[in-house]
C-alpha cells in the first residue's frame, strides 16, 4: 500500500524540526531544508546537495513539495501572470503575479470559491467549496515565485484572491507566519495585506496577534442599505460594527486600515455616494482604494466611465479623504479573482447557470 504523503508546506518550522530529530538528524537540518524550498526554489528534495542522501530519501518518502497541477498559465501584455491550479481533490484555485517597476506582488487565494456573495465578484458565483490548507496557501506563492528570474524576489503578498481569509484564519495565520519568517520567505509583515469583507470578531482576532499586517476592508458602499444589497453578509454585521473593529485594529497594531471600494457603474459611484463615504470616514486614519469593476461575462454590472470615476475621486479628495484608484492589471487574461476558475467550472458542467445581476435599475443614483 502506497504511503500517503504530507504536503511539505503544511509543516511549520517547529514541526519539521521535530520530524528531523525523530529521524535521527540534528535540528539545524530543518532550517537547511526550508532554505532550499523557500529561498533556493528547488522543485525536488534530490536537488538539496548539502543535505544527507538518507534524509533526502526520507523526505521524498514522506512529503510532496507540490500537490497542485498548473492547469492554465496565462501571461498578460502588461507582464501579469495568472495560474489556474488544480488541487489534489480536483477543485480549482487561482493566484496572480503582478509586476511593477519596484515591486513583485502576488495575490493568493484562501478558499475554493467564496461564501460572502458579493454581487460583482466571480469568486462567489458558485459558492464556497472548502478552505485551503496552510500548505495550499503557501504553495501558490512557491508556484508564482518560480516564475521569477533568479535575481528577482517577491516583495509583497496580498490575500485578495478567492475566498474570505478571515473565515479561514486557522490556516491563514500559520501561512502568514511562514511568509514572515526569516528562515522561509522573509517577507516583512508590512508588505503583507489581508483583505476581508469585514468580519468584526475575526478582525479583532487578527489584531490580537499584534503583528504589522496591513488590513484591507472591502467596503463597496457607504450605507448599510446599499452595502447589504452589494455585500449580503453585511446584514449580520453592519458598517458601524465593522468600523469599530477596524479602529481597534489600528489602535492595536498602529497600521492604517484601507477600505476597498469597487465602483459599479450606476450603482455606488454617484456624487451622493462619494459624499456619504467621505462623511463615514471623516476623522478616521484611513485610505480608500477605488477599484473600477472588472467585467464578468455572467453579470450585467459594469465599471463606471472614466469621467465618473474622476468625479468620485475629486469629491473624496475635496472632503479630505486619502484615495487612490487601482490600476487594472492583467485585464486580457481574466486576472481578477475567480474569473478564470468560473470559466473553467462552467466549461466542465452543463448544469452551472449564473443569473445576471442588475442593481442599477433598482435605485436612483447621484443627486
C-alpha distance (Angstrom), angle and dihedral (degrees) to the residues before:
residue distance angle dihedral
X1 . . .
X2 3.81 . .
X3 3.78 113.9 .
X4 3.79 115.0 -116.5
X5 3.78 108.1 -118.0
X6 3.80 126.7 -141.6
X7 3.78 122.6 -131.7
X8 3.79 105.9 -108.5
X9 3.80 93.7 -140.8
X10 3.81 89.6 59.8
X11 3.82 87.3 69.5
X12 3.77 119.5 94.1
X13 3.77 119.1 -145.3
X14 3.81 90.6 -103.8
X15 3.80 92.5 49.1
X16 3.81 92.2 50.8
X17 3.81 91.1 46.9
X18 3.80 91.0 52.3
X19 3.81 91.3 47.7
X20 3.81 92.8 51.2
X21 3.79 90.4 51.5
X22 3.80 91.4 47.9
X23 3.81 87.5 55.7
X24 3.80 90.8 52.2
X25 3.81 98.7 -102.5
X26 3.82 127.2 123.4
X27 3.79 119.7 -96.4
X28 3.82 94.2 -114.1
X29 3.80 89.7 69.7
X30 3.83 88.7 74.5
X31 3.80 92.7 63.2
X32 3.77 90.2 43.4
X33 3.82 91.2 54.9
X34 3.80 92.7 45.7
X35 3.80 91.6 52.5
X36 3.79 89.5 55.9
X37 3.82 93.2 49.8
X38 3.78 100.8 39.5
X39 3.79 102.3 25.9
X40 3.79 108.5 28.5
X41 3.81 96.3 36.5
X42 3.78 98.6 -133.3
X43 3.79 117.3 172.3
X44 3.79 98.2 -155.2
X45 3.78 137.1 33.7
X46 3.81 89.7 -123.4
X47 3.82 89.6 70.3
X48 3.82 91.2 65.7
X49 3.78 94.3 96.5
X50 3.81 97.4 177.1
X51 3.81 93.7 50.6
X52 3.84 114.2 91.9
X53 3.78 113.3 -97.5
X54 3.80 91.7 -125.6
X55 3.79 90.7 56.4
X56 3.80 92.0 46.4
X57 3.79 89.6 53.1
X58 3.80 91.7 50.3
X59 3.78 90.9 49.2
X60 3.81 90.4 51.3
X61 3.81 90.4 50.3
X62 3.80 95.4 49.8
X63 3.81 107.5 29.5
X64 3.77 144.3 45.4
X65 3.80 119.3 -151.9
X66 3.79 90.5 -156.8
X67 3.79 130.0 28.1
X68 3.81 99.3 171.1
X69 3.78 130.7 79.3
X70 3.79 121.1 -140.8
X71 3.79 101.9 -121.8
X72 3.80 96.1 174.6
X73 3.79 132.9 9.9
X74 3.79 115.0 -170.2
X75 3.80 127.2 -174.9
X76 3.80 121.1 -159.1
X77 3.78 126.5 -144.9
X78 3.83 87.3 -113.8
X79 3.80 92.6 56.5
X80 3.80 96.6 -101.1
X81 3.79 113.4 140.6
X82 3.79 126.9 -158.6
X83 3.78 129.9 -166.6
X84 3.78 126.3 -159.4
X85 3.79 104.4 -158.1
X86 3.79 125.9 -161.0
X87 3.79 110.5 -146.1
X88 3.79 124.8 -141.9
X89 3.82 91.0 -98.1
X90 3.80 93.2 51.5
X91 3.81 96.6 -101.9
X92 3.80 121.2 125.7
X93 3.78 136.7 -129.0
X94 3.79 135.2 174.6
X95 3.79 139.7 -138.2
X96 3.80 134.3 178.8
X97 3.81 137.5 -150.7
X98 3.81 114.7 -153.0
X99 3.79 122.7 -167.2
X100 3.80 124.8 -151.6
X101 3.79 128.5 166.5
X102 3.80 94.1 -93.6
X103 3.80 102.5 14.6
X104 3.75 141.5 64.3
X105 3.79 105.2 -164.3
X106 3.79 125.8 -175.9
X107 3.78 124.2 -159.9
X108 3.79 113.5 -156.1
X109 3.80 138.0 -175.3
X110 3.80 129.1 -121.9
X111 3.81 101.1 -168.6
X112 3.78 141.3 26.2
X113 3.79 98.8 -106.5
X114 3.78 122.4 -24.8
X115 3.81 136.6 -97.6
X116 3.80 97.8 -156.5
X117 3.81 94.6 89.8
X118 3.82 100.4 -147.1
X119 3.78 103.4 -179.5
X120 3.81 96.8 -134.6
X121 3.80 98.8 45.9
X122 3.79 125.8 96.7
X123 3.82 92.5 -157.1
X124 3.79 94.8 73.0
X125 3.79 101.4 38.6
X126 3.81 91.0 97.1
X127 3.81 95.2 36.6
X128 3.79 126.4 -122.6
X129 3.80 121.5 -51.7
X130 3.81 102.4 -177.4
X131 3.78 147.3 -43.2
X132 3.77 119.7 -83.4
X133 3.78 115.1 -120.4
X134 3.79 121.0 -117.8
X135 3.78 88.3 -103.6
X136 3.80 93.4 50.9
X137 3.79 90.4 51.0
X138 3.80 91.3 51.1
X139 3.79 94.2 42.2
X140 3.80 89.6 63.9
X141 3.79 88.3 60.2
X142 3.79 92.7 47.7
X143 3.80 90.0 51.6
X144 3.80 92.7 50.2
X145 3.80 93.0 41.8
X146 3.79 89.2 59.0
X147 3.80 90.5 58.2
X148 3.81 89.9 67.1
X149 3.80 123.9 87.3
X150 3.84 116.2 -108.9
X151 3.80 94.3 -98.0
X152 3.82 94.2 54.4
X153 3.80 129.6 76.9
X154 3.77 136.3 -172.2
X155 3.80 107.2 -95.8
X156 3.81 102.9 179.1
X157 3.79 137.2 27.1
X158 3.79 126.5 -161.5
X159 3.79 125.1 -173.3
X160 3.78 93.6 -148.9
X161 3.77 100.1 117.8
X162 3.78 126.2 97.8
X163 3.78 118.0 -25.6
X164 3.79 139.4 18.9
X165 3.83 108.0 -73.3
X166 3.80 94.3 -158.6
X167 3.82 90.2 56.0
X168 3.81 86.8 61.4
X169 3.80 100.6 40.1
X170 3.80 94.0 136.8
X171 3.81 88.8 67.4
X172 3.80 99.4 27.6
X173 3.82 96.1 57.0
X174 3.84 95.4 57.0
X175 3.80 88.4 46.8
X176 3.81 90.8 52.4
X177 3.80 90.0 48.9
X178 3.81 90.9 53.9
X179 3.80 91.0 47.4
X180 3.79 88.6 53.3
X181 3.82 99.6 43.9
X182 3.78 117.3 104.6
X183 3.79 90.5 -139.5
X184 3.78 91.0 58.3
X185 3.80 126.5 29.2
X186 3.79 95.3 -27.7
X187 3.80 96.0 -151.8
X188 3.80 111.3 161.4
X189 3.80 116.6 -115.0
X190 3.80 90.0 -121.6
X191 3.78 88.6 62.1
X192 3.82 92.5 54.6
X193 3.80 119.5 83.5
X194 3.78 125.3 -166.0
X195 3.79 114.3 -159.1
X196 3.79 121.7 -157.0
X197 3.76 138.1 174.7
X198 3.79 85.3 -134.0
X199 3.82 118.8 -82.7
X200 3.82 103.1 174.3
X201 3.80 99.0 -160.0
X202 3.79 91.5 47.6
X203 3.81 91.8 47.2
X204 3.80 87.6 56.5
X205 3.81 90.5 47.6
X206 3.79 90.0 53.4
X207 3.80 90.4 47.4
X208 3.81 90.2 53.4
X209 3.81 89.3 65.4
X210 3.81 86.1 69.9
X211 3.80 91.3 -142.9
X212 3.79 126.2 142.7
X213 3.80 97.9 -119.1
X214 3.79 116.5 144.6
X215 3.79 115.0 -114.7
X216 3.81 120.4 -147.5
X217 3.80 118.0 -173.1
X218 3.79 118.1 -158.1
X219 3.80 99.1 -136.4
X220 3.83 104.0 159.2
X221 3.83 95.1 170.5
X222 3.81 137.4 45.6
X223 3.84 97.8 -142.5
X224 3.79 133.7 51.1
X225 3.80 93.9 -124.4
X226 3.79 94.1 56.0
X227 3.80 95.1 36.8
X228 3.80 92.7 53.3
X229 3.80 88.9 55.4
X230 3.80 92.3 49.2
X231 3.82 97.8 34.1
X232 3.82 107.3 27.2
X233 3.82 96.1 -167.5
X234 3.79 87.7 66.6
X235 3.81 87.4 81.7
X236 3.80 89.6 74.5
X237 3.81 96.7 46.2
X238 3.79 115.6 21.6
X239 3.77 127.6 -149.1
X240 3.80 97.0 -91.0
X241 3.81 93.4 57.6
X242 3.80 89.7 48.8
X243 3.80 90.2 50.5
X244 3.81 91.0 50.8
X245 3.81 90.8 52.2
X246 3.81 90.4 46.9
X247 3.80 90.8 52.4
X248 3.79 89.9 50.8
X249 3.80 88.7 51.4
X250 3.80 90.5 52.8
X251 3.80 92.6 46.8
X252 3.80 92.0 49.1
X253 3.80 99.6 43.1
X254 3.79 104.7 21.8
X255 3.81 89.1 -131.3
X256 3.78 117.4 134.3
X257 3.80 111.7 -121.9
X258 3.78 118.9 -128.2
X259 3.78 123.8 -149.1
X260 3.77 118.8 -144.6
X261 3.80 113.3 -147.0
X262 3.79 117.6 -174.5
X263 3.80 108.2 -155.5
X264 3.79 111.5 -136.1
X265 3.77 113.2 -168.2
X266 3.80 111.2 -113.3
X267 3.82 93.1 -0.6
X268 3.81 113.7 71.3
X269 3.81 103.7 -6.8
X270 3.80 102.5 87.5
X271 3.79 130.1 118.2
X272 3.80 90.1 -107.5
X273 3.80 91.1 54.2
X274 3.80 91.5 50.9
X275 3.80 91.3 51.6
X276 3.82 91.5 46.5
X277 3.80 90.1 50.6
X278 3.80 91.2 49.4
X279 3.81 90.2 51.1
X280 3.83 91.0 49.0
X281 3.81 92.3 52.9
X282 3.80 97.0 39.6
X283 3.80 109.2 134.7
X284 3.81 93.3 7.2
X285 3.80 122.7 126.0
X286 3.78 90.1 -128.0
X287 3.78 143.2 131.5
X288 3.80 126.6 -147.7
X289 3.78 118.9 -143.3
X290 3.80 109.0 -163.2
X291 3.79 115.7 -153.3
X292 3.81 118.8 -169.4
X293 3.79 104.1 -142.5
X294 3.78 119.1 -94.6
X295 3.83 105.7 -131.0
X296 3.81 115.6 -113.2
X297 3.80 116.7 -158.5
X298 3.81 93.2 -137.1
X299 3.81 93.9 53.2
X300 3.79 132.1 69.1
X301 3.82 93.2 -149.5
X302 3.79 116.4 110.6
X303 3.79 140.9 -170.8
X304 3.81 116.4 -96.4
X305 3.79 121.3 -106.6
X306 3.79 118.2 -88.9
X307 3.84 93.4 -109.3
X308 3.80 90.4 51.9
X309 3.80 91.1 49.4
X310 3.81 90.2 49.9
X311 3.80 91.0 50.1
X312 3.81 90.1 52.5
X313 3.81 90.7 50.6
X314 3.80 92.7 46.8
X315 3.80 92.0 51.2
X316 3.80 92.8 51.5
X317 3.80 91.7 46.1
X318 3.79 91.9 49.3
X319 3.81 88.9 54.8
X320 3.81 92.6 50.6
X321 3.80 99.8 -102.6
X322 3.82 118.6 144.8
X323 3.80 106.2 -126.4
X324 3.79 140.7 168.7
X325 3.79 130.9 179.1
X326 3.77 114.5 -130.7
X327 3.77 115.8 -123.6
X328 3.76 113.6 -125.1
X329 3.78 111.7 -114.8
X330 3.77 126.7 -167.9
X331 3.80 96.3 2.5
X332 3.80 90.6 154.4
X333 3.83 92.7 57.5
X334 3.84 101.5 45.0
X335 3.80 89.8 -105.7
X336 3.82 95.2 164.9
X337 3.79 111.7 104.3
X338 3.78 116.6 -80.6
X339 3.79 98.6 4.4
X340 3.79 98.3 107.4
X341 3.81 93.5 42.8
X342 3.81 90.9 48.9
X343 3.80 91.4 54.4
X344 3.80 90.7 46.5
X345 3.80 93.5 50.2
X346 3.81 92.8 45.5
X347 3.78 91.2 50.3
X348 3.80 90.3 53.4
X349 3.80 97.0 48.3
X350 3.77 129.7 49.1
X351 3.82 88.3 -168.0
X352 3.81 96.0 66.2
X353 3.78 111.8 102.7
X354 3.79 121.8 172.8
X355 3.79 114.4 -164.9
X356 3.81 118.0 -139.4
X357 3.77 116.6 -106.5
X358 3.79 119.8 -142.3
X359 3.79 117.2 174.6
X360 3.79 94.7 155.1
X361 3.80 93.1 83.7
X362 3.79 94.2 51.8
X363 3.81 100.9 73.0
X364 3.78 143.6 16.0
X365 3.77 112.9 -101.5
X366 3.79 129.7 -147.3
X367 3.76 127.1 2.9
